[in-house]
Amino acid sequence: MQTPLRHVLTRFARDTRGSVSVEFVLIMPFLFWAFMATYVFFDGYRQSSVNLKAAYTISDLISRETAGVDEDYISSMYQLLRVMTRTDSGLRMRISVLRFDEEDDRFYVDWSAVRGFTEELTNATVADMKAKLPVMPDEERVILVQTENDFEPIFDVGINTVPLENFVFSRPRFAPQVAWSGS
């Protein structure tokens, strides 16, 4: 009785018919997930790069201003950000002009304007980001453009919504400062 059972098991172990189908069924879900995850990661890095380029563009445009900046100008910069990033998912922008005072060893806010953020930058809140700001000479000004966008993956591959944050600063180019002409 043991011999026929042993013979049947040996024949079953040596039989290779259908093994490709079984391997396909086992490996295909992983390959499909890997393909979707690759697309999601690439799309996230692409969106991050687009957001950063848009923030640098806005910073560069403001740094070239010689006339005053007002609410309409800030709104147009926000519209430019929306067009360049091609997304509406949680898009936020804060533009501020900061001045460094060497005697107090701190930054002061000349003006700040927001679109999407809940609060403007103030003298009290700028102290929290001093480590992120550049080393500057006394009474020098810098334009700070902060943008945020929520990246929402198109496929569920284990990544939740990720906030993409940019922190870009530049110096005024053609004038000693970018003045606020709004009310």
Secondary structure, DSSP 8 states (H G I E B T S, - for coil): -HHHHHHHHHHHHH--TTHHHHHHHHHHHHHHHHHHHHHHHHHHHHHHHHHHHHHHHHHHHHHT--S-B-HHHHHHHHHHHHHHHT--TT-EEEEEEEEEETTTTEEEEEEEEEEBSSS---HHHHGGGGGGS----TT-EEEEEEEEEEE--SS-SS---EEEEEEEEE--SSSS---B---
